[in-house]
Amino acid sequence: MKKETYQTIGKLFPILVGISVVLGIILDNTIIPLIVVGIGVPLIIWSKKNVKEVIEDERDELIGGKAMRNAVILFALIATVIGLILYTQGGEVKMAVSHTLLGSVSFILVSYIGFFAYLERKM
């Protein structure tokens, strides 16, 4: 398989997932997006393994790691500030959104710490 084919599959998959989510909402059916993701993820993994060319090198991985770390930090800061503001304002809906934001920040940071510790030992 060529690199261009893999990149095309990688670009089409999010579009198909988006369409399936919209279809699932319109038809009130959660099975449709699950089927699309269930078929698409193995397809992407399979296509990545069958590419004969170099997909990414060490520099791409380093840039991707830094970008992900910065995205996690930015999300954590913004979501924490917004979550705390909503928490202090009170109200049932604001409290629910606040708990969701603060819970997701906690989960992401704990996951990041866990994966970092695991990968640090592995390497």
FENTAQUI-V659193 format. One record per residue. N is the residue number from 1. SS is DSSP state (h for helix, s for strand, l for the rest). Layout:
# FENTAQUI-V659193
N_SS ; N_SS
This chain:
# FENTAQUI-V659193
1_l ; 2_l ; 3_h ; 4_h ; 5_h ; 6_h ; 7_h ; 8_h ; 9_h ; 10_h ; 11_h ; 12_h ; 13_h ; 14_h ; 15_h ; 16_h ; 17_h ; 18_h ; 19_h ; 20_h ; 21_h ; 22_h ; 23_h ; 24_h ; 25_h ; 26_h ; 27_h ; 28_l ; 29_l ; 30_l ; 31_h ; 32_h ; 33_h ; 34_h ; 35_h ; 36_h ; 37_h ; 38_h ; 39_h ; 40_h ; 41_h ; 42_h ; 43_h ; 44_h ; 45_h ; 46_h ; 47_h ; 48_h ; 49_h ; 50_l ; 51_l ; 52_l ; 53_l ; 54_l ; 55_l ; 56_l ; 57_l ; 58_h ; 59_h ; 60_h ; 61_h ; 62_h ; 63_h ; 64_h ; 65_h ; 66_h ; 67_h ; 68_h ; 69_h ; 70_h ; 71_h ; 72_h ; 73_h ; 74_h ; 75_h ; 76_h ; 77_h ; 78_h ; 79_h ; 80_h ; 81_h ; 82_h ; 83_h ; 84_h ; 85_h ; 86_h ; 87_h ; 88_h ; 89_h ; 90_l ; 91_l ; 92_h ; 93_h ; 94_h ; 95_h ; 96_h ; 97_h ; 98_h ; 99_h ; 100_h ; 101_h ; 102_h ; 103_h ; 104_h ; 105_h ; 106_h ; 107_h ; 108_h ; 109_h ; 110_h ; 111_h ; 112_h ; 113_h ; 114_h ; 115_h ; 116_h ; 117_h ; 118_h ; 119_h ; 120_h ; 121_h ; 122_h ; 123_l
